[in-house]
Amino acid sequence: MRNVASVQENGTLSHWVASASDGGVEWDAEIIADVRPHSIAWRSIAGMPKHHHGEVTFMAAQQCVGTEMHVTLTYEPSGGAIGNAVARITGDDSEMQLNEAVMRFKMLMETGHIPTTDGQSHGGSARDTDHADRSVR
């Protein structure tokens, strides 16, 4: 997840630090069910600013071609309906972040890396580029 700065684990407990448009947010969570390799469920510790709980399940796709992943996430947005609307505008919407995280996870599992345009050229002419030897040995 792009906005997650760090996660520290200690057994079934974890401490999360994430960035948001209104600054950073931290919370503690606990794993409440871990049925390897089929599912994992968690919930935030009571009193945390981002109260939520969720579950990820994995199952063989039809005709055993790949794996299906299902994510269920329930959360209480900060600021109620107004806070939820602001989150959508600023890109801090949990549903959008979850969809992006699932797509990044899919890319990582299928290709072994997450494709990015970071560090790539920005459309300069061939004479403006580095002509280093890039042959494969």
N, CA and C atoms as a LAMMPS dump frame, in Angstrom:
ITEM: TIMESTEP
0
ITEM: NUMBER OF ATOMS
411
ITEM: BOX BOUNDS ff ff ff
-5.0000000000000000e+02 5.0000000000000000e+02
-5.0000000000000000e+02 5.0000000000000000e+02
-5.0000000000000000e+02 5.0000000000000000e+02
ITEM: ATOMS id mol type element x y z
1 1 1 N 0.858 -1.174 0
2 1 2 C 0 0 0
3 1 3 C 0.899 1.23 0
4 2 1 N 0.665 2.104 -0.958
5 2 2 C 1.516 3.282 -1.138
6 2 3 C 1.579 4.178 0.092
7 3 1 N 0.47 4.364 0.765
8 3 2 C 0.44 5.329 1.863
9 3 3 C 0.964 4.763 3.184
10 4 1 N 1.281 3.477 3.237
11 4 2 C 1.791 2.881 4.471
12 4 3 C 3.3 3.117 4.549
13 5 1 N 3.707 3.846 5.582
14 5 2 C 5.129 4.159 5.773
15 5 3 C 5.857 3.015 6.472
16 6 1 N 5.192 2.377 7.456
17 6 2 C 5.84 1.271 8.162
18 6 3 C 4.806 0.407 8.879
19 7 1 N 5.208 -0.835 9.105
20 7 2 C 4.414 -1.781 9.89
21 7 3 C 5.398 -2.538 10.773
22 8 1 N 5.138 -2.522 12.058
23 8 2 C 5.956 -3.286 12.999
24 8 3 C 5.086 -4.391 13.568
25 9 1 N 5.575 -5.625 13.454
26 9 2 C 4.811 -6.779 13.915
27 9 3 C 5.408 -7.352 15.185
28 10 1 N 4.517 -7.83 16.034
29 10 2 C 4.917 -8.51 17.259
30 10 3 C 3.878 -9.6 17.517
31 11 1 N 4.149 -10.781 16.982
32 11 2 C 3.173 -11.864 17.101
33 11 3 C 1.928 -11.548 16.285
34 12 1 N 0.763 -11.559 16.946
35 12 2 C -0.489 -11.257 16.247
36 12 3 C -0.821 -9.767 16.281
37 13 1 N 0.009 -8.963 16.929
38 13 2 C -0.22 -7.513 17.002
39 13 3 C 0.677 -6.798 16.002
40 14 1 N 0.193 -5.668 15.485
41 14 2 C 0.994 -4.862 14.572
42 14 3 C 0.693 -3.384 14.793
43 15 1 N 1.703 -2.557 14.54
44 15 2 C 1.579 -1.103 14.644
45 15 3 C 1.806 -0.538 13.243
46 16 1 N 0.835 0.231 12.753
47 16 2 C 0.859 0.771 11.396
48 16 3 C 1.058 2.279 11.437
49 17 1 N 1.853 2.798 10.503
50 17 2 C 2.033 4.241 10.314
51 17 3 C 1.754 4.518 8.845
52 18 1 N 0.83 5.445 8.588
53 18 2 C 0.457 5.767 7.209
54 18 3 C 0.404 7.276 7.028
55 19 1 N 0.575 7.702 5.794
56 19 2 C 0.459 9.121 5.477
57 19 3 C -0.936 9.396 4.926
58 20 1 N -1.394 10.606 5.119
59 20 2 C -2.696 11.048 4.621
60 20 3 C -2.578 12.527 4.296
61 21 1 N -3.539 13.053 3.558
62 21 2 C -3.471 14.462 3.164
63 21 3 C -3.51 15.395 4.37
64 22 1 N -4.068 14.933 5.47
65 22 2 C -4.152 15.767 6.677
66 22 3 C -3.033 15.435 7.663
67 23 1 N -1.97 14.789 7.177
68 23 2 C -0.852 14.405 8.036
69 23 3 C -0.755 12.899 8.134
70 24 1 N -0.119 12.414 9.165
71 24 2 C 0.041 10.984 9.348
72 24 3 C -0.978 10.427 10.321
73 25 1 N -1.157 9.134 10.259
74 25 2 C -2.052 8.462 11.182
75 25 3 C -1.396 7.139 11.586
76 26 1 N -1.588 6.762 12.832
77 26 2 C -1.041 5.511 13.347
78 26 3 C -2.164 4.723 14
79 27 1 N -2.053 3.401 13.946
80 27 2 C -3.022 2.56 14.636
81 27 3 C -2.402 1.204 14.922
82 28 1 N -3.02 0.515 15.858
83 28 2 C -2.615 -0.842 16.21
84 28 3 C -3.714 -1.796 15.764
85 29 1 N -3.294 -2.975 15.313
86 29 2 C -4.254 -3.979 14.869
87 29 3 C -3.828 -5.336 15.398
88 30 1 N -4.787 -6.252 15.41
89 30 2 C -4.479 -7.615 15.822
90 30 3 C -5.079 -8.597 14.834
91 31 1 N -4.358 -9.68 14.577
92 31 2 C -4.867 -10.761 13.74
93 31 3 C -5.796 -11.586 14.613
94 32 1 N -7.024 -11.77 14.136
95 32 2 C -8.005 -12.521 14.926
96 32 3 C -8.27 -13.913 14.361
97 33 1 N -7.825 -14.157 13.123
98 33 2 C -7.942 -15.487 12.525
99 33 3 C -6.89 -15.61 11.437
100 34 1 N -6.191 -16.735 11.425
101 34 2 C -5.158 -16.983 10.424
102 34 3 C -5.241 -18.447 10.032
103 35 1 N -5.915 -18.709 8.924
104 35 2 C -6.104 -20.076 8.438
105 35 3 C -5.282 -20.211 7.162
106 36 1 N -4.01 -20.535 7.337
107 36 2 C -3.093 -20.596 6.193
108 36 3 C -3.38 -21.811 5.335
109 37 1 N -3.358 -21.696 4.053
110 37 2 C -3.132 -20.52 3.231
111 37 3 C -4.435 -19.896 2.732
112 38 1 N -5.53 -20.105 3.442
113 38 2 C -6.853 -19.736 2.937
114 38 3 C -7.338 -18.34 3.311
115 39 1 N -7.044 -17.88 4.534
116 39 2 C -7.594 -16.585 4.928
117 39 3 C -6.829 -15.994 6.106
118 40 1 N -6.992 -14.689 6.237
119 40 2 C -6.464 -13.972 7.399
120 40 3 C -7.458 -12.859 7.719
121 41 1 N -7.743 -12.677 8.996
122 41 2 C -8.687 -11.645 9.43
123 41 3 C -8.03 -10.809 10.523
124 42 1 N -8.394 -9.539 10.586
125 42 2 C -7.81 -8.626 11.565
126 42 3 C -8.833 -7.596 12.011
127 43 1 N -8.481 -6.888 13.064
128 43 2 C -9.289 -5.76 13.523
129 43 3 C -8.354 -4.779 14.215
130 44 1 N -8.739 -3.517 14.172
131 44 2 C -7.949 -2.523 14.889
132 44 3 C -8.258 -2.644 16.372
133 45 1 N -7.302 -2.249 17.179
134 45 2 C -7.465 -2.291 18.626
135 45 3 C -8.442 -1.179 19.03
136 46 1 N -9.31 -1.447 19.97
137 46 2 C -10.31 -0.473 20.425
138 46 3 C -9.636 0.847 20.797
139 47 1 N -10.28 1.941 20.416
140 47 2 C -9.781 3.269 20.751
141 47 3 C -8.853 3.858 19.711
142 48 1 N -8.538 3.114 18.645
143 48 2 C -7.645 3.617 17.602
144 48 3 C -8.415 4.587 16.704
145 49 1 N -7.724 5.596 16.126
146 49 2 C -8.403 6.601 15.304
147 49 3 C -8.986 6.046 14.007
148 50 1 N -8.443 4.984 13.465
149 50 2 C -8.947 4.376 12.235
150 50 3 C -9.522 3.008 12.574
151 51 1 N -10.717 2.99 13.198
152 51 2 C -11.327 1.729 13.607
153 51 3 C -11.794 0.967 12.369
154 52 1 N -11.353 -0.274 12.247
155 52 2 C -11.738 -1.097 11.106
156 52 3 C -11.504 -2.571 11.411
157 53 1 N -12.065 -3.403 10.573
158 53 2 C -11.774 -4.83 10.611
159 53 3 C -11.939 -5.382 9.199
160 54 1 N -11.258 -6.475 8.938
161 54 2 C -11.33 -7.017 7.591
162 54 3 C -10.858 -8.442 7.512
163 55 1 N -10.996 -8.991 6.314
164 55 2 C -10.578 -10.363 6.057
165 55 3 C -10.178 -10.474 4.591
166 56 1 N -9.144 -11.249 4.336
167 56 2 C -8.721 -11.588 2.983
168 56 3 C -8.809 -13.099 2.867
169 57 1 N -9.492 -13.563 1.817
170 57 2 C -9.594 -15.003 1.581
171 57 3 C -9.03 -15.324 0.203
172 58 1 N -8.432 -16.495 0.1
173 58 2 C -7.858 -16.978 -1.147
174 58 3 C -8.503 -18.304 -1.481
175 59 1 N -8.85 -18.507 -2.761
176 59 2 C -9.42 -19.785 -3.197
177 59 3 C -9.023 -20.042 -4.642
178 60 1 N -8.955 -21.311 -4.991
179 60 2 C -8.603 -21.675 -6.358
180 60 3 C -9.657 -21.142 -7.31
181 61 1 N -9.205 -20.557 -8.41
182 61 2 C -10.126 -20.057 -9.431
183 61 3 C -10.731 -21.244 -10.173
184 62 1 N -11.777 -20.978 -10.942
185 62 2 C -12.433 -22.047 -11.685
186 62 3 C -11.421 -22.788 -12.544
187 63 1 N -11.571 -24.079 -12.638
188 63 2 C -10.693 -24.972 -13.385
189 63 3 C -9.245 -24.872 -12.906
190 64 1 N -9.059 -24.439 -11.657
191 64 2 C -7.723 -24.342 -11.029
192 64 3 C -6.74 -23.514 -11.851
193 65 1 N -7.244 -22.458 -12.487
194 65 2 C -6.392 -21.563 -13.259
195 65 3 C -6.228 -20.286 -12.445
196 66 1 N -5.229 -20.266 -11.583
197 66 2 C -4.977 -19.084 -10.769
198 66 3 C -5.674 -19.15 -9.418
199 67 1 N -5.664 -18.011 -8.749
200 67 2 C -6.229 -17.882 -7.41
201 67 3 C -7.117 -16.655 -7.346
202 68 1 N -8.267 -16.803 -6.716
203 68 2 C -9.142 -15.66 -6.463
204 68 3 C -8.845 -15.118 -5.08
205 69 1 N -8.826 -13.807 -4.964
206 69 2 C -8.618 -13.157 -3.676
207 69 3 C -9.828 -12.258 -3.419
208 70 1 N -10.423 -12.42 -2.245
209 70 2 C -11.567 -11.599 -1.862
210 70 3 C -11.205 -10.823 -0.6
211 71 1 N -11.471 -9.521 -0.626
212 71 2 C -11.158 -8.662 0.511
213 71 3 C -12.447 -8.061 1.031
214 72 1 N -12.649 -8.177 2.334
215 72 2 C -13.772 -7.531 3.001
216 72 3 C -13.179 -6.563 4.01
217 73 1 N -13.577 -5.302 3.93
218 73 2 C -13.059 -4.288 4.838
219 73 3 C -14.221 -3.444 5.331
220 74 1 N -14.331 -3.322 6.631
221 74 2 C -15.349 -2.478 7.248
222 74 3 C -14.623 -1.444 8.09
223 75 1 N -14.964 -0.176 7.89
224 75 2 C -14.283 0.878 8.628
225 75 3 C -15.244 2.012 8.941
226 76 1 N -14.865 2.808 9.904
227 76 2 C -15.622 4.002 10.275
228 76 3 C -14.81 5.206 9.836
229 77 1 N -15.248 5.9 8.766
230 77 2 C -14.47 7.039 8.279
231 77 3 C -14.455 8.181 9.292
232 78 1 N -13.307 8.838 9.382
233 78 2 C -13.194 10 10.269
234 78 3 C -14.091 11.107 9.743
235 79 1 N -14.846 11.739 10.594
236 79 2 C -15.677 12.874 10.191
237 79 3 C -16.997 12.509 9.555
238 80 1 N -17.394 11.242 9.615
239 80 2 C -18.69 10.833 9.079
240 80 3 C -18.797 11.031 7.578
241 81 1 N -19.996 11.401 7.095
242 81 2 C -20.249 11.56 5.662
243 81 3 C -19.414 12.689 5.067
244 82 1 N -19.251 13.77 5.806
245 82 2 C -18.456 14.9 5.306
246 82 3 C -16.987 14.478 5.186
247 83 1 N -16.477 13.806 6.201
248 83 2 C -15.105 13.32 6.158
249 83 3 C -14.892 12.341 5.021
250 84 1 N -15.89 11.494 4.746
251 84 2 C -15.806 10.535 3.66
252 84 3 C -15.752 11.257 2.316
253 85 1 N -16.559 12.307 2.141
254 85 2 C -16.555 13.086 0.898
255 85 3 C -15.213 13.779 0.691
256 86 1 N -14.669 14.36 1.756
257 86 2 C -13.362 15.02 1.664
258 86 3 C -12.285 13.993 1.313
259 87 1 N -12.362 12.816 1.895
260 87 2 C -11.384 11.763 1.614
261 87 3 C -11.405 11.371 0.137
262 88 1 N -12.585 11.305 -0.447
263 88 2 C -12.689 10.978 -1.875
264 88 3 C -12.018 12.059 -2.728
265 89 1 N -12.223 13.303 -2.371
266 89 2 C -11.648 14.418 -3.135
267 89 3 C -10.132 14.45 -3.011
268 90 1 N -9.606 14.195 -1.818
269 90 2 C -8.168 14.285 -1.582
270 90 3 C -7.418 12.997 -1.91
271 91 1 N -8.131 11.946 -2.308
272 91 2 C -7.476 10.683 -2.64
273 91 3 C -7.199 9.808 -1.434
274 92 1 N -7.749 10.166 -0.275
275 92 2 C -7.551 9.365 0.941
276 92 3 C -8.687 8.375 1.167
277 93 1 N -9.525 8.179 0.169
278 93 2 C -10.674 7.284 0.275
279 93 3 C -10.197 5.839 0.432
280 94 1 N -10.661 5.175 1.458
281 94 2 C -10.218 3.81 1.758
282 94 3 C -10.554 2.834 0.648
283 95 1 N -11.704 2.995 0.007
284 95 2 C -12.076 2.077 -1.071
285 95 3 C -11.116 2.211 -2.251
286 96 1 N -10.776 3.441 -2.612
287 96 2 C -9.823 3.653 -3.7
288 96 3 C -8.455 3.093 -3.342
289 97 1 N -8.019 3.319 -2.111
290 97 2 C -6.725 2.807 -1.672
291 97 3 C -6.715 1.281 -1.652
292 98 1 N -7.818 0.685 -1.226
293 98 2 C -7.911 -0.769 -1.194
294 98 3 C -7.844 -1.341 -2.611
295 99 1 N -8.587 -0.745 -3.545
296 99 2 C -8.552 -1.218 -4.931
297 99 3 C -7.145 -1.129 -5.506
298 100 1 N -6.441 -0.025 -5.237
299 100 2 C -5.073 0.127 -5.717
300 100 3 C -4.16 -0.921 -5.075
301 101 1 N -4.315 -1.145 -3.783
302 101 2 C -3.471 -2.126 -3.084
303 101 3 C -3.697 -3.533 -3.636
304 102 1 N -4.937 -3.884 -3.937
305 102 2 C -5.234 -5.213 -4.485
306 102 3 C -4.596 -5.357 -5.868
307 103 1 N -4.671 -4.312 -6.69
308 103 2 C -4.061 -4.373 -8.017
309 103 3 C -2.541 -4.48 -7.925
310 104 1 N -1.932 -3.74 -6.989
311 104 2 C -0.474 -3.823 -6.801
312 104 3 C -0.081 -5.229 -6.318
313 105 1 N -0.872 -5.805 -5.409
314 105 2 C -0.611 -7.154 -4.915
315 105 3 C -0.693 -8.163 -6.065
316 106 1 N -1.705 -8.01 -6.902
317 106 2 C -1.887 -8.892 -8.063
318 106 3 C -0.661 -8.816 -8.979
319 107 1 N -0.194 -7.596 -9.274
320 107 2 C 0.982 -7.439 -10.123
321 107 3 C 2.204 -8.113 -9.503
322 108 1 N 2.382 -7.906 -8.2
323 108 2 C 3.529 -8.479 -7.511
324 108 3 C 3.492 -10.005 -7.549
325 109 1 N 2.329 -10.593 -7.305
326 109 2 C 2.212 -12.049 -7.284
327 109 3 C 2.361 -12.65 -8.679
328 110 1 N 1.874 -11.951 -9.703
329 110 2 C 1.913 -12.506 -11.054
330 110 3 C 3.241 -12.277 -11.764
331 111 1 N 3.931 -11.182 -11.459
332 111 2 C 5.151 -10.867 -12.199
333 111 3 C 6.405 -10.839 -11.336
334 112 1 N 6.235 -10.815 -10.018
335 112 2 C 7.389 -10.752 -9.135
336 112 3 C 7.857 -9.341 -8.837
337 113 1 N 7.23 -8.346 -9.452
338 113 2 C 7.558 -6.945 -9.174
339 113 3 C 6.359 -6.075 -9.52
340 114 1 N 6.431 -4.829 -9.114
341 114 2 C 5.366 -3.876 -9.429
342 114 3 C 5.908 -2.914 -10.478
343 115 1 N 5.393 -2.981 -11.711
344 115 2 C 5.875 -2.084 -12.758
345 115 3 C 5.692 -0.617 -12.348
346 116 1 N 6.664 0.192 -12.71
347 116 2 C 6.598 1.609 -12.372
348 116 3 C 7.248 2.425 -13.476
349 117 1 N 6.899 3.677 -13.557
350 117 2 C 7.547 4.581 -14.499
351 117 3 C 8.614 5.418 -13.807
352 118 1 N 8.819 5.21 -12.511
353 118 2 C 9.842 5.946 -11.776
354 118 3 C 11.208 5.72 -12.413
355 119 1 N 11.944 6.798 -12.634
356 119 2 C 13.284 6.707 -13.18
357 119 3 C 13.351 6.551 -14.681
358 120 1 N 12.203 6.493 -15.358
359 120 2 C 12.215 6.371 -16.804
360 120 3 C 12.311 7.748 -17.439
361 121 1 N 12.734 7.748 -18.691
362 121 2 C 12.879 9.019 -19.4
363 121 3 C 11.506 9.672 -19.578
364 122 1 N 11.547 10.947 -19.894
365 122 2 C 10.307 11.712 -20.052
366 122 3 C 10.141 12.218 -21.475
367 123 1 N 10.532 11.424 -22.467
368 123 2 C 10.258 11.757 -23.854
369 123 3 C 11.298 12.618 -24.534
370 124 1 N 12.518 12.671 -24.017
371 124 2 C 13.569 13.444 -24.681
372 124 3 C 13.983 12.764 -25.975
373 125 1 N 14.717 13.483 -26.84
374 125 2 C 15.17 12.901 -28.101
375 125 3 C 16.277 11.899 -27.838
376 126 1 N 16.563 11.067 -28.826
377 126 2 C 17.573 10.022 -28.673
378 126 3 C 18.931 10.612 -28.339
379 127 1 N 19.271 11.762 -28.896
380 127 2 C 20.587 12.343 -28.616
381 127 3 C 20.674 12.907 -27.203
382 128 1 N 19.515 13.08 -26.521
383 128 2 C 19.505 13.571 -25.146
384 128 3 C 19.631 12.448 -24.127
385 129 1 N 19.605 11.198 -24.586
386 129 2 C 19.612 10.077 -23.652
387 129 3 C 21.017 9.532 -23.454
388 130 1 N 21.193 8.785 -22.413
389 130 2 C 22.462 8.131 -22.107
390 130 3 C 22.626 6.946 -23.045
391 131 1 N 23.775 6.812 -23.681
392 131 2 C 24.006 5.73 -24.627
393 131 3 C 24.885 4.645 -24.024
394 132 1 N 24.717 4.345 -22.769
395 132 2 C 25.526 3.327 -22.105
396 132 3 C 25.236 1.962 -22.727
397 133 1 N 26.222 1.078 -22.688
398 133 2 C 26.065 -0.265 -23.222
399 133 3 C 25.082 -1.039 -22.349
400 134 1 N 23.992 -1.484 -22.942
401 134 2 C 22.964 -2.197 -22.19
402 134 3 C 22.8 -3.618 -22.713
403 135 1 N 23.872 -4.19 -23.259
404 135 2 C 23.773 -5.543 -23.806
405 135 3 C 23.626 -6.547 -22.666
406 136 1 N 22.967 -7.634 -22.974
407 136 2 C 22.745 -8.697 -21.989
408 136 3 C 23.843 -9.726 -22.152
409 137 1 N 24.461 -10.091 -21.067
410 137 2 C 25.555 -11.072 -21.125
411 137 3 C 25.08 -12.385 -20.577
